Every structure is written in structure tokens, then in C-alpha cells.
Amino acid sequence: MQGLEASPRPANRVVQKFEPAAERSAWLIAADEISLTPHPHEDSSDLLRLTPQKTGDPIRLRRQGSYDLESFDRVQLTLACSGETLASAAFLRDGLVVATTNSVPITQLAEVGSVEMVLPRVAAERGTATSMQLLFGDTPRSVSLESVELLATPASQLVPTGNGKGQLSRLGDEGRLGVGVSTGRPVETSFHVPPAGVLSFSVGIPPHGRWKGEPPLLIITLTDPGQHEGEELQVLEHPLARGDDQAVWTDLSLELNNFSGRDLLARFEIRGAPGQEASCVISEAVVWSRSSRKNPSLLLITTDTHRGDHLGNAVRGAGVETPNLDALGDRGVFFEDCFASANYTNPSHMALMTGLHPRDVGIFTNKQAMGQEAETLAERLRNAGYRTFAALSAHHLGDTVSGLGQGFDRMTWPDLPQRPAADTLDIVERWLAPGEATHDERPIFLWLHVFDAHRPYDPSPEWMARYYDGPTDPYDPALPELPENIVLPREMQGLRALEHPRAQYKALVSSLDEQLARVLDHPKMAEAVVAVVGDHGEQMGDHDVWFDHAELYTDTLHVPLILTWPEAPAGTRVTHPVSHLDLGRTLLDLAGETEVNFPGNSLVDKAGDANGDAPSNKARIALSSHGSSASLSQGGLHLILHLRDNHRLYDHHEVELYDLTTDPTCQNNVLSERIDEAKALRAQLVRWLSETPASSFAGAVSTDPQLLSDLARLGYTGAAPGLGDALWQADNCAWCTRME
């Protein structure tokens, strides 16, 4: 939707301002040293300098007064500080806290600068506070405070600007792509009306939007600019009423049957009582035709940390019950030998969504965003007329961290590090509810990501009972200790029974399969193209890697891939090697968008006959997290080249070689016996690594301390190559000399 901004957005309004240095007596201060210090700018007032006796002691400031919590929604501090601290504000009445802001981390501010803390929307309902308290926790050497301001955010600041493409606005538990409309700032868009045309859009109200009395109205006016000086043809009025507990989205539509073939203009504006400010987000605005060709809907399920052998119908199964995924495979095509291109969640999903190898995307961690220049599967499908939805179960995969929101009309992800599939599927079922479909018949591309099989393993007792019959307490100190060479994840320290986490993993996969029936059997997906694929696997103790997805053995690279569509050859099993990099191209072809440009080779032709074409000899290459190793699998051989120094298990530039035809789980390193083949494969892999593009789609690396802490708890640590760093750097080390 093309948005036209009416005027520049106003700045935040100052409700109250305090200068602690000038009104020292009004503040009750808990600090070991209090002094005045000159402001670095000569024309500014002094700063109040607060110093604890020792680093780590908190500093508190309290000021009595009258604070109308409905009149402001932000607290701005102007200050300087040395070191790091965590700032927050609380508002009290009769000694009890009635509202608190979020906590804001402050790194060293040598120069005076400003930070903002936000009050939650519910604070507006809690009347007037009688004191304000500022807290600087884990205090650095000193804090020098210039001013404290209580700010009211104009309605137009609460919504995205119209930039031609819109922005993903996260309201409630989901984000939708849209532009903002606010009082005095309408948005207009023009369009051509097709036969049986419909204008569909959704309206979202920001959580901090505040108004009293009758709700304002969103007015949607249709005009024909070419006739009668823009005479109004149709008007829709929608009250901007908001639920009590959270912001909500409302889906609306206008039938355009009377205007087929005409060029119209739609104007979205807000009207309310005099002096009333309001705003909303107009999302998913599109004109479509009920009479146009209907492509099939697409369902892509990515199951995180899912080993390829943990399926009931896997060729070398692990004794896991997955009846729903097995039934899906029986309806369509089961790919027995699919490899991922990375062993980390975000790089692997970026490869799936772009069709590009992680080498070319340029991202090897879970904390770096993909740039907007990348062209995604969702963008291609939205351009083809699809509604594009993404429901994700890991915070670090959400758009704010990964940048993977581009191309999606809707996206939901958790604020916590992860959430169970059941909670994510609740949102999906709401999206697919019958009422949702009545006004919009366009096909859907739904990406569902589930995270249940990822550590920390926490299955239900009911599912654990099916797989575990070991010691009641697997951490019982009376049990024999594990060998010292077994390095377990942090949350498993003290474990004595290794069969317990293995059973937990199986239980989680089965539980996940049970949950997936909610979408696999949904009527909306009855005629859909459905793909289920893993992003990477998990190590269960082979190669001295315990319950983690490090390294590039088949335990980590071999993932499930099941594909079905209405005309699929039921029960087909494809035995030759494939890569998940080709899935995006395949989905476009099955959607009838064969002419759409997208990387990869379609798997559709191969799916017709499991014993058809001879196995492809195309190399499958993978990169490990942080660029620490690379692998090449070709002609039944699997070569691993370790790239980084300071590895616990491997030497610098060490090479391993496995024959997957006789050793599919990489137990027997045949490097010495087949050195010439290893040298040839290594040379091929080195050439590929040396061809890394000079530019990539790598965006900003997150420095959010909470995110980094959450990732560390999930096992994601370490640094990756920087922009411009070569993945391969030749030297004269012992391994390079041996393998040349």
C-alpha cells in the first residue's frame, strides 16, 4: 500500500520536567557521594553527580509530587555515566508501586545523552501517583543527571510512517505489514478495480493509544479522481474501539462490484471529538478479484532441531512415533536423504527463505539480521497474489532479530526465548478460522516454525513414559558418574543417565507430531501444497558432541523433508541426495509460479518416481555455526574441513572423510585409506570457500544483552567471521601441507 504522509510527525510533548541539580532538596537520594559538576556545555545548568561507594551498589532517587499516569507514557533521562547500568522508573501511591517502566541498559555515556523508558498502557488506568522513583541498578562508577522529563507520545508517533512498502507493526501477539493513520494525518492509495473486485485490509490499534469518551472513527472514502472532481462513491465508518487487555487487529473489506474497470482512490482518515488524538495501523491493504485464478495455498512447516532419523517412517528410524508426519509422507513424497546447508537456526532458515547458501547470505549466527536487499520466497509469493503469514516459536527467529519478516503480511513470534508449538498453533488456528476466510479468498502462504525439539528438553510426563524406563532420578548422585570426557550442556550438569535426555528428545518429537495435526488436518489446508522440513539435526553423543547441534556430521545435517500436494504421487520415497536449498524453488513451481525468478532446482520432477533418474552427483555443501567448519558431500563421500583455531576437538584445518554408503552415521574416518579422493574433495571445497561473494545480505548484529543471554542459555555462543573476512585462509599448517 502506498502511503502519503500529510505532514511531519510532531515530537513528544513534555508534561513535566525536573532538574535535580537545581532542586536538590526535592529529591531523596540513596547514594554514597552526591555532588554538583559543571555541564560540558557552558550555557547549560549543572549536573547532579551520584557515586556509589563501590561498583555494583544501586542508586535510588525519589521525588514526592502528583503524577497523573494517564497524561504521559514515557520517562526521559538526560545524563552521562561511566561504565554500564540498568535504569528504570517506578511510580508509587501510599508507598506501594502502581506502575513501572521497562528497564533500559545504558552503556558508557561519556557525553551527556538521553534515554527513554516506556510505561505500559495499563498504567493509564491507575490514576495518580504520589511519588516517582528512579533506580540505577548494577551501578557504574558514577551517574551525572541533568534532567528527568515525563513525555506524552503523540498518536502519530505510535504508528509507522508511510514509506511505500509499510513496516511490520507488532501489536498484541502479532505483527502486520502496514502504515499508520493518525488524527490530521490521512493516508491515500490509488488502484485499478478488477472484475469482482474486493478491497481488503486490517486495522490495528497501538497499545499506547489513549483517548477518552466515544471511540474515534476510521473513515474510508472511495473516490474517482477522474470524475466530478473526486466525488465520493462509497464511505465506510469503523469505530476504533479497543479490547481491554491488548491491542487487536480487525479484518475489513469493501466489495467493489459496482466499480469494475475504474481507477479509484481510497482515503483513510480518523475523525473524533475536538482535541481528541488517535491513531491506527492500516495493514494488508490490497485489491483482488474473486473471479481470478486461484493458486493453491502453501503450508511450510520448519521443525527446529529435528534429526532425519527421528520419524516413524525413516529408513533408519530411531523408534519414534510420528503418525501424523508418517501419514503426510504416505500421501506424498518422502525424501530419505535431505541435507541442510547449516547447523544453526537463523542461517538455515535464511537459506530456506532465499534459496541462497549461507555463504552467500553472509550470516553464520543467530544474532544478525538479514538485510532488506535480500529477495525472499515470501516476497515472491506476495507479488503473485498470496497472503503471507509466518508463525514462529523462537524469539531470535522473529523479524526484530533476523530480518526475516520481509515479504510477510503477518508475523508472530514470542517475547520469551521460545514457546511451545501449542501456543503458536493457537494463533495459526485463529488466522485460519472460518470468519477470517469469508471476506478474503486469496491463497495463503503460511510458514509455521516449531521449536519443541530444541534444548532445554522439557516433554510432558505422559510422553516421557513411552520412551523412558531408566532410573527415576537421572541425576541421582548414587548412580555411577559419567566419564570426564563427556561435556554436557549447562542445564544437564550432574546427569548420570544418558538415556534420559535421549528419551526426552524422542518424547518432544512425538508430542510435536501430535500438535501438528491441528494444521495438517485443518480444512483450510485440505488442498494445499504442504512441505515439512528440518532446519538442522541434533547430536546425541557421537563424535563427543552431547545434546547439541555442533559440527557437520549427518546427525546434524540430515533432516526430514516431506512434500505433498493434491496430485502428488502418493507413497513415493526418493532415495537420492537432495538439499533443502531447493525447497523454495519447488514451492513456487507447485504454486504455478514457474516463471518467477528464484534460486534453486525444483524437486518436483524428481518426485514422480523414486527409482527414476540416477542419483545426482551435485555437491551438497554446508557451513557450521560461526564459520567454524565446512563440509562437502558428493558421490557417497562426506568430507569435513575444520576452519577455525582453538577448537576443543579438532586441529587447525583438520580433514575428515566418511563413506556414507557403508557408514551413514560417520563413525569410521577413512581419510588415510582414501587420501587421494579426500584431497580432490578438499580442493573442490576450498575453491568454493574462496569464491565467497565480496558483498552479502548481512545486516546489523544485535547487542541486546537480554537476547545474548537468552541465546547463551539455548547454547548459542561464539563469534562469527566479520564482513569481508574470508572463510578460507590458506597457510602452511601441518594439515594443509599433508592435503596439498
N, C-alpha and C positions, 0 to 999 in steps of 0.2 A: 504494500500500500504506500503510495506517495503522499507524504505529509507536508503541508505548507504551514510553517510557523508564522503566527500573526505578529509577534514582537519578541524582543529579547526577554528572557526569563528574569524576574526580579530576584534580588538577593534575599537571604534570610533576614527576617525582621528582628531587631533587638528588643526584647521585652524588658529585661533588667540587665544592668551591667554593674559589676563591683570591681574596685581596685584595692586589693588587700593592703598594699603598702600605704595607701593614703587613709585607710580606715582600719588601721591595725586593731584598735580597741573593740571593733565589732566582731572580731574573729577569735574563737577559742582554738588554739593551735597546740597540737601534740607533736613537738619536735625538740631535739636536744639543743639546737642552736638556731636562733631567729635573728636576722639582721636585714638591713636595707643595703641594696647595692645599686650603683648608678646604672641606668638603662644604657645600652650601647649607642642608642640614638639620642643625641643631646636634647632634642625637643620633646622627649617622652618622659613620663614620670618614672620614679624609682621602681625597682623590683623588690619583692619580698623574698629574701633568700632563706630557705629552710634546709637544715643539715641534720641528719641523724648522728647519733654517737658512733654507730658502726653500720657499715653497709648491710642491708637486709632488714633493718628496723623500718616499720611503716611510718608514714607521716599522715596525720589527720588534721583537717581544718573543719570547723563547724561555725555556721553563722545563723543566728536567730533571724526570723523575718516572716513574711507572708508570701507563699509561693503557690499561685494558682496553677495547678498541674494541667488544666485544660488550655492554658494560654501559651504554653511553649512545649517543644518536643525535643530540644537539643540543649546540651550544655557545652559551651566552647571555652577552652582554656588557652590563654596565650602565655607562654612560658618558655624557659630554657632549662635544660637539665643535663647532668653529666652521667654517663652510663645508661642503664636501662631501668625502666619502671613500668608498672601497670596502673593506669589511672581509671577511677570510676567515681560516680557521684550518687548519693542517696538522699532521699527526701523523707523527713520524719514528721510525725504528729504525735504529741504526747509521749515522746521518747520511743515510739515504735516506727519502724521503717514502713512506708506506704508505697514507695516506688524507687527503683534503682535504674541507672543507665547500664548500658553494656560496658565492659571493661576494655580499655584501649591500650595496647602496648606502645610504649614510647621509647625509641632508641635514642641515642645521644643527640641532643639538640644544642649544638654549640651556639647557634644564633637563636634569637627569640622567634618562635613559630607558634602555630595554632593547631590544636587537635579538637575533634568533636566527638561527643558521646551522645548516644541516642536513647531517649526514653521510649519504652514500648507503648503501643497505642492504648493499652488498658490503663495507663497512668492517668489519662484524661478523665477517667470515671472516678477518681479517688479524691476529688475535692481539693482542699487547700492544705499544704504542708506548713509547718511552723518552724522548720529548720532545714538547712542544707548541709550535707557533709561531703567533703572531698577526701578521697583516700588515694595515697600513692603507696602501693604495696611493693615488697622487694625493692626498697628504695635505693637509688644510686647515691653517689656522694653528696649531691645536693639538687634541690629544685628551686628555681627562681621564677616566681609567679608575678605576671604583670596584671592580668585581668581574668574575671570569670563572667561570662555572658550567658544569659538564658535566651534562646533563639526560638522563633516560630518559623517553621518552614512554609513558604507559600505553596499553595496547592500545585502550581505548575512545576515545582521542584520535585514533586513526588512521583512524577511520571517521566518516561523517556521522551526525548525530543524527536521530531520527525526528521530523519536523515535519509529518506528514500527507501531504506531497507528495514527500518524499525530496529528495535532492540528486544532482547529476551527479558521480559519483566517478570520477576518471581514474586507472585502474590499468593499467599496461602502456601499450599504444598506443591505448587507447580508454577513454572514459568511459561509465558506465551509470547510469541513474537508480535510486537505491536508498537504503536506510537501513542503519545499522550495527548489528551484534550483537557483543557482546564478553563476556568472562568475567564472570558475575554480572549481566549486563545483557541479558536476553532481549527479544525483540520479538514482539508478537502482532498478529494481524489476523483479523477475522471476515468471513465471506462466505456467500452462498447458493449451493448446488450446483445447477447446471442439469443437464438430461439429458445423458448422455455427457460429464460434466464432467471437466476436467483442471486441476490446479493446476500452473502453470509458473513457474519463477523461475531466476535465475542467481546464482552465488556467486563473489565476488571476494575475493582476499586482498591486503591492503595491502602495499606493498613494504617497509615498515619493521617489519612484524610479526615478532617474534622469539620462538621457542620451541625448546626442546631436546627430545631424545628422541622418543617416539612423537607423531605429529601429533594435536592435539585433534580432537574430533568435533563437527560441527554436527548437532544433534538437531532434527528437525522432527516435531512431535507434533500430530496432529489429534484434537480432542475435540468432543463435542456438549454445550455448556453446559447444555442443557435436559434432559438425561437422565443419570441415575446419577451425579450430582454431577461432571459433566465427565469421564466415563470415557474413557480413551484408546482411540481407534478404530484408529489407524494410526501407526506410527513409522518414520521414515527416518533412517538414520545416514550422514553423509557426512564422511570424513576430510578435514581441512583441510591437505592436502599441497600444497606449493608447488613450482613449477618452479625450476630452479637459476638461471636468468638473469633472469627478470622475473615480476611478478605476472601471474596468469592468471585468466580467467573460466571457470567451468564451468556449463553449462546442465543443469538438472534438471527433472523433472516427476513428479507423482503422479496416477495415474488415480483418479477419484472415482466410478466407475460404481456402486459399492455404496451411495452416499450421496445419490443424486439427490433433490432436493426438500428436503434438510435444511439447517439453518443450522449451520455448523461454525466452529470457532476453530482457527487454526494458530499454533503457538508455535515460534519459532526460538530455540534457545539453544546455548551452547557448553559442552562438558564436556571437561576434560582432567585431567592429573596434578595432584596437590595443589601449589598455589603457581604453577601454570602460567598465564600470561596469554596470551590470544589474541583476535583479532577478525577479522571478515569483513564484507563488504557483501552484503546481500540485495537483488538488483535484479530489475526486470521482473516482480515477483510479481503474478500475475493468475489468475483462474479463468475459463475459457472453455469452450465446448461444441463437441464435434466434430460435432454434428448441426445447428448453427446455419447460417444462410445465409452463404455465402462471397462476400464482395465481391472484386473483382479487386485484385491488387497494383498499386501505383503506383510508377513509376520517374521521378523528376525529375532530369534532368542539367542543371546550370548550367555553361556553358563560359565561363570568365572571359576578358574582353578579346577577344571574338570578333566581328569585323565581319560584318554581314549579307551582304556580297558575297563572303565567303571560304567558299563552299560550292560543290561541283561543280555543283549544280542551281540556283544562284541565277540570278535573271532577268538581272542584270548581273554575271556572275561575274568573278572575278579570276584565273581559270586555276589553281584549286586542286583537288587530288584529294581528295575525301572520299567514297569509295564506300559506306561504312557508313551515314553520315548521309543520303546520297542514297537508299539502299535503304529507310531508315526513312521518308523522305518519300514514296517511291513506295508504301509500304504504307498510308499515312495521309494526313494533311493538312499541306501546306507553306504557311506564312503568309509571303507575299512582302514584306509591309510591316509589320513589327512594330517598335515603338519601345520603348526602355527609358525609365524615369522618372528616371534619374540616371546620371551617368558615373563613379561610384565604386563599388567592390565592395560594401562593407558596406551603405551606404544602399540600393543597388539590391536586394540580397538581402533586406533588411528589408522593402522594399516587396513583393517576391515572396511572402514568408512571412506577411505580414499583410493583403495586399490593399489597404493604405493607401499613399497617396503619401508620399514622403519629407518633404514639408511637414508632414504630419500625424503622422508618426512623430517628427519633430523632430531628426533626426540627419543630418549632412552630411559626416562624416569617417569614417575607418576606425579611429578610436581611442576611440570612445564606445559604451558598451553600451546595448542596448535594455532598458528596464525590464520587470519581470515582469508589469506590468499589461497589457501588450500581449497580444492573443489571436492565436495563430498557427495556421497550417494544420496543423502537426504536432499541436497540442493537439486540434484538431477531429477529426483522423483517429484519434488515440489514443482519444479518447472514443467513437469509432464502432467500436472493436474492432481497430484496426490496431496492429501492431508498428511502431514508428517509428525508423528508423535514419538517421544522417547521416554521410557520409564526406567530409571536407573536405581540400583541398590547400593552404590558406593559413592560416598561424598566426593572422593578425588576424581571420579569419572564425570562429575557434573560440569556444566559449562564454565562456571567461575574458575575452576582449576584447569580443566582440559581444553577448553575452547571447542568442544565437540557439539555445542548447541547450534552451530551454523547449519542452516537448512531445515531446522525443525520448527514447526509451528508451536509445538508444546514440548516441554521437557520437565520432568520431575526428578529430584534427587534428594537424599536425606541430608539434614544438617549434621547428624552424628556420622561417625566414620562409615557405618554400614547399617542396613536394615534388612530384615528377613523378606524373602520373596512374597510371603503372605501380605505384608503391608504394601509392597509395590503393586501387587496384583489387585489390591483393593482399589487403587487409583485407576488401573487399567480397566477394571470392570465398570467403573464409573464413566470412563470415557466411551466405552462400548455399549453403554446402556441403551435400550430402545429409544428413549426420548432424545438421546443425543443424535440418533441417526435420522429422525423424522424430517429434519429440515436440511440435511446435507447428505447427498447421495454419492459424493465423490469417494473414490477408493482411498484406503488408508495404508500408509507405510508405518508400521509400529515396530520400534526397536525396544525389546524388553531385555534388560540386563538383570541377572540374578547372581547373588554373591554368597549364597549359603555354604558352599563347599570350601570357602576360604577360611583360614585361621582367623581368630581363635575358634576351634571346633566346639560347637555347643548344640548337639542334637537333643531331641526330646527323649525322655526315658523310654517311651514306647518304641521308638525306632532303635535305640541302643540295644534293647532287649533282643532284637532279632539278630544282632551281629556280635554281641559280646557276652562271653561266659567265663571271663577271667576273674582275677581277684576283685572282690567287692570294692576295695580301695586300691586303685592302681598306684597310689602314692605312699602306700604303707611302708614306713621305714623298716619293717621287719622283712620285707621282700629283698632279694638279692639286689645289690647296686648294679647299675648299668656300667659297661666298660667306659673308661675315661675318654676314649676316642669318639664317643657318641656325644655330639654337641647339639643340644635340644633348644628349641625356641624358649624365650624368656618365660612364657606362661606355663611351660611344661617342666620347669626346673623341679627336681625331686621325683620325677616319674620313674617308676620301677617296672611297669608292664607296658612294653611297646605295642602290644596288640590292642591296647585301649584306644590311642588316637587313630590307629588304622580302622578300628570298628567305628569310631566317631565319624570319620570321613565317609565311610560307606553309608552310615545312617543318614548323614546330611544329603548325600546324593539321592537316596531313596525318598527322603522327605521332600526334597526339591521336586523330584519327578511327580509326586503326588500333588503338589501345588500347581505345577504347570498344566495339569488337566483343566484348570479354570479358564485358561486362554486357548489351549489346543482344542477344547470341545466347545468353545463359545460359538453360537450361531453366526456371529459376525465374521468368523474365520472359516466357515464351512467350505467356501470356495476359494480360499486364499492360497497363495504361494507361501509355504512355511519352510523356514530354514532354522535349524538348531546347530550351533557351533560353539566349541570351547575357545577361550582366548589363550589358554595355556594349561598345562597339567600341574602335577604335584609330585615331589619326590617323597618316598616313604622309607628311605634308609639306604637305598642303593647309592653307591659312589660317595658314601659318607655325607650325604645330604639328608637331613631328617626333617620331614614335615615342612618343606619349603619348596619353592619353585625356582631355585637357583640352578644354573648350568643348563646345558643344551643336549641332554640325553633324551631318549624317546619318552621317558617318564614325563618330561616337561613339555616336549614338542608335539607328541601325538595327542590329538584332541578329537572329540566327537564331531561328526558332520553328517547331518540328516537333512534331506531335501525332498519335499513333496509338493505337488500341485495337482489340479483336477485331472489332468491327462497323464500323470506320471506313471511309468511302468512299475506297477506295484511289486514289492518284494525284490527289487533289483539290488544287488550288492556289487559295488565297484571295488575291485581289489588293487588296482594300480595307484601309484602315488599321486596325490593332489595337494594343493595348497589353499589355505583359507583366503589368500590374497585374491583368488579368482571368484569369490562368492559375490562381490558387488556386481561385477560384470554379468554373472549368471542371473541374479535377481532382476536386473534391468531387462535382460533378454526374455525372461519368463513373464515380465510385465508387458511385453510387446514393444519395449523401447529399444529395439535393436540398433537404431541409428544414433542413439545418444552416445556421445564420446565418453568413454570411461576406461581406465586401465584394466588389464587382466584378460584372461582367456576363459570363455564360457565353459562351464562344466556340463551344460545341458546335453551336448552331442554325446559326451562320454556316458551319460546316464542311461541311455537307451538299452544298452546291452552290457552286462557285467563282464562278459567274456569276449567283448568285441575287439577294439583296437589293442595293439601291443602296448605294454606299459611305456609311458613317456620317459625319455631319458633326460628330461629337463631338470636342471639342478634346483633343489629346494634349499634356500639359504636362510639362516636365522641368526639374529643378534641377541646376545644376552643383555640383561639389565646393566645400565651404565656403560655399555660398550665393552664389557669385560671379556667376552669371548664371542667367537663366531663359529658357525657350523655349516657344512655343505653335505647334502645327502643326494647321491646320484648313483644309478646303476646298482642299487643294493648296498652300496657302501656309505658310511656315515663318518665324516671327518670333523673333528673339533679342534679349533685353534684358539689357544688362550692368549689374550691380547694385553692384559693389564698386569702390572707388577703387584707385589705384596699380597699375593693370594695365599690363603691358608693351605690349599690342597695341591696347587699346581705351580710349576715353574714358569718363568717368563718365556712366552712363545712356545710352550709345550704343545705337542700334537698328539691326538688320539685317533685311532681308526677302528671301526667296528663293521662287521659284515652282518647287515640286518636280515639277510636271507636265512642265516642259521642262528643268529644271535639278536633277536628283535629288541631285547631289553638292554643291550650294550653292556654285557657282563665280561666279555673277553676282548681285550685290546689286541688287535692283530697287526699293529704298526710294524713290528720287527719283521714279521713274516711277509708283509706285502708293502715293503718300503717304497718301491717304485710307483705303485698306484697311489700311495699316500702323498708322495712328492708331487705327482701330477694334480691331484685334487687340491693340495695346499696351494700350488701355484695358481690354479684357477680361482680359488677363494681370495688369495692375496690381490690378484688383479681386480676382482670385484670390489674388495675393500678400498683399493686405491682409486677407484672410479667414483668415490663419494662426491655428489654434486657440490659445487662451490657455495650454492645457496640452498636453503631449506625452508620449511614452514615453521621452524621453531620460534615460539613466542616467548613471553615473559616467564621466568621461573618464580614460583611462589616463595615468599619469605615469611608467610603467616606462621607464627610459632605454634599455634594450635594444630594447623594442618600437618606440619612437620612432625609434631609429637604423635598425632594420630597415625601417620604413615609409619613411624618407627614402631608403634605398637602392632601394626599389621605386618611388620617385617621388612618394610621398605626403607632402606637406608643407603648411604653412599652417594658419591658424586659421579657425574657423567662427563664425557668429553664436552668441552666448550665449543661454541660456534667457531668454525674454522679449524678445529683440531682434527687431525687425520685419525681415522680408525686404525689404520695400519702404519706403523713406523718401523721400517727395516733397520736392523742393526747386525752386529756380528756376534750375537749371543750364541751359546752352545747349540741351542735348538735350531737357530737359523742356519748355522754352519752345517749341521747334520742334514737338514732338509733341502738345502740348495741343490 
